């Protein structure tokens, strides 16, 4: 896979995420139960958090460094997710949406200048990028679609 192929895959997964919540009202976006007690709005804030983590740690990986372990720093990924979700629940929906769009655009700009060789084979960079983007978008788009289907939305 080259960089352009990865970016195309990323764009498709992002579009599927966007379509998963398209047309939902503000109250529907805030309704818990999409994934545990998370709402679609919580999931969007969560996706933003992990794109922010990618922007923070992909450059470190390129420089040969190792990101800190979430188990050491936060008590695990689930604890990190819970902590950040609680912090972001106070944000208005418009701010969650703004952060989602802005962070995604910053990530795309960063990836445009990332070295081509990081996409050509399974590097630590590409592995982390895939987990925090394409795989993550697909997972959460599926959760939202399943929730909508259960509720007939």
C-alpha positions as CSV (number, residue, x, y, z in Angstrom):
1,X,0.0,0.0,0.0
2,X,1.3,3.5,-0.8
3,X,0.4,6.7,0.9
4,X,-2.3,7.6,-1.6
5,X,-4.0,4.2,-1.3
6,X,-4.0,4.6,2.5
7,X,-5.4,8.1,2.3
8,X,-8.1,6.9,0.0
9,X,-9.0,4.1,2.4
10,X,-9.0,6.7,5.2
11,X,-11.3,9.0,3.3
12,X,-13.8,6.1,2.6
13,X,-13.8,5.1,6.3
14,X,-14.3,8.7,7.4
15,X,-17.2,9.1,4.9
16,X,-18.8,6.0,6.3
17,X,-18.4,7.4,9.8
18,X,-20.0,10.7,8.8
19,X,-22.9,8.9,7.0
20,X,-23.5,6.7,10.2
21,X,-24.7,9.8,12.1
22,X,-26.0,11.9,9.2
23,X,-29.5,13.2,9.7
24,X,-29.6,12.6,13.5
25,X,-31.0,15.5,15.5
26,X,-29.1,17.1,18.4
27,X,-31.2,15.2,20.9
28,X,-30.6,11.9,19.0
29,X,-26.9,12.5,18.9
30,X,-26.9,13.0,22.7
31,X,-29.0,9.9,23.4
32,X,-27.0,7.3,25.4
33,X,-26.9,3.6,24.5
34,X,-24.9,3.6,21.3
35,X,-22.0,1.9,23.0
36,X,-22.7,1.3,26.7
37,X,-23.7,4.7,28.1
38,X,-22.0,6.5,25.2
39,X,-24.0,8.6,22.8
40,X,-23.1,9.2,19.1
41,X,-21.9,12.6,20.3
42,X,-19.6,10.9,22.8
43,X,-18.3,8.7,20.0
44,X,-17.5,11.7,17.9
45,X,-15.6,13.3,20.8
46,X,-13.8,10.0,21.3
47,X,-12.8,9.8,17.6
48,X,-11.4,13.3,17.9
49,X,-9.4,12.3,21.0
50,X,-7.8,9.5,19.2
51,X,-6.9,11.6,16.2
52,X,-5.4,14.1,18.7
53,X,-3.4,11.2,20.1
54,X,-2.2,10.3,16.6
55,X,-1.1,13.9,16.0
56,X,0.8,13.8,19.3
57,X,2.5,10.5,18.9
58,X,3.0,9.8,15.2
59,X,5.8,12.4,15.0
60,X,7.4,10.7,18.1
61,X,7.3,7.3,16.3
62,X,8.9,8.9,13.2
63,X,11.7,10.2,15.4
64,X,12.3,6.7,16.8
65,X,10.6,7.3,20.1
66,X,8.0,5.3,22.0
67,X,4.8,6.8,23.3
68,X,4.0,6.3,26.9
69,X,1.9,3.3,27.9
70,X,-1.7,4.1,28.7
71,X,-1.6,1.4,31.4
72,X,1.1,3.3,33.2
73,X,-0.1,6.8,32.6
74,X,-3.9,6.3,33.0
75,X,-4.5,2.8,34.3
76,X,-5.3,1.5,30.8
77,X,-7.0,2.6,27.6
78,X,-10.5,2.1,29.1
79,X,-9.6,4.4,32.0
80,X,-8.2,7.0,29.5
81,X,-11.3,6.8,27.4
82,X,-13.6,7.2,30.4
83,X,-11.6,10.2,31.7
84,X,-11.6,12.0,28.4
85,X,-15.3,11.2,27.8
86,X,-16.2,12.7,31.1
87,X,-14.2,15.9,30.3
88,X,-15.7,16.3,26.8
89,X,-19.4,15.7,27.9
90,X,-19.5,19.3,29.1
91,X,-18.8,20.6,25.6
92,X,-21.7,21.8,23.4
93,X,-22.4,19.7,20.4
94,X,-21.3,22.5,18.1
95,X,-17.9,22.5,19.8
96,X,-17.6,18.7,19.5
97,X,-18.4,19.0,15.8
98,X,-15.9,21.8,15.3
99,X,-13.1,19.9,17.1
100,X,-13.9,16.8,15.1
101,X,-13.7,18.6,11.7
102,X,-10.6,20.7,12.7
103,X,-8.7,17.8,14.2
104,X,-9.4,15.6,11.1
105,X,-8.2,18.4,8.8
106,X,-5.0,18.8,10.8
107,X,-4.4,15.0,10.7
108,X,-4.9,15.0,6.9
109,X,-2.5,17.8,6.5
110,X,0.1,16.0,8.7
111,X,-0.3,12.8,6.7
112,X,0.2,14.6,3.4
113,X,3.7,15.5,4.5
114,X,4.5,12.2,6.3
115,X,7.2,10.1,4.6
116,X,5.9,7.8,1.9
117,X,8.0,4.8,3.2
118,X,5.9,4.8,6.4
119,X,2.9,3.6,4.3
120,X,4.6,1.1,2.1
121,X,5.0,-1.6,4.8
122,X,3.8,-2.3,8.3
123,X,5.7,0.2,10.4
124,X,4.9,1.2,13.9
125,X,3.7,4.5,12.4
126,X,1.3,2.8,10.0
127,X,0.1,0.4,12.7
128,X,-0.8,3.2,15.1
129,X,-2.2,5.3,12.3
130,X,-4.5,2.5,11.2
131,X,-5.7,1.8,14.7
132,X,-6.5,5.4,15.4
133,X,-8.1,6.2,12.0
134,X,-9.5,3.6,9.5
135,X,-10.1,0.8,12.0
136,X,-11.4,3.2,14.6
137,X,-13.8,5.0,12.2
138,X,-15.1,1.6,10.9
139,X,-15.7,0.3,14.4
140,X,-17.6,3.3,15.6
141,X,-19.6,3.8,12.4
142,X,-20.8,0.2,12.8
143,X,-21.8,0.9,16.4
144,X,-23.8,4.0,15.4
145,X,-25.4,2.2,12.4
146,X,-26.4,-0.8,14.7
147,X,-27.8,1.5,17.3
148,X,-29.8,3.4,14.6
149,X,-31.2,0.1,13.3
150,X,-32.2,-1.1,16.8
151,X,-34.1,2.2,17.3
152,X,-35.5,2.4,13.8
153,X,-33.7,5.7,13.1
